[in-house]
Amino acid sequence: MYRSNTEKYQYLSEFEDYIKEKIAKNEAIVLVDADDVAFSKIAQLAKVGNATLPSGLKVPDGDWKIVNQYLVKNYDDGELPNIYN
């Protein structure tokens, strides 16, 4: 069991492969601006689709989440879907 949803890949060697695959499919964006990186540290797993980041970067519409220092589309956080909604 992981302590948080970000640990599914964060500390595993698989995260590097996972994120490379997402980048190759244009489903991940690397955050490089210092303001965006600082924001990412306090906004882990936040849904940011169609938002504007502190640097002015416009996030595409869709299911984008902040994971580590990346924006990831359709991030698989390992959680089971809530079937009671």
C-alpha positions, 0 to 999 in steps of 0.5 A: 500500500502506498502512503499517497497516490503519487507514490504509485510511480514516484519512487519506482523505476517504472515512473520514468518509463510511464512518463516517457510513454505519456510524453511520446503520446503528447499526454504529459508536459514537463514543468520547467518554469520555477513558478510552475515547479513551486506550484506543482509541489503544493498542488500534487494530483490537482486537476488543472485541465483548461487552467492557467499556471503561474507562468502563464502556461495554458493547460489543454482542456481535459483530465490533466493532473499535476504529478511530480513536476509534470502535467499528466493527462488521464493519470492512473493514480491506482484508485478504484473508481467510485461506483456510488456516484 
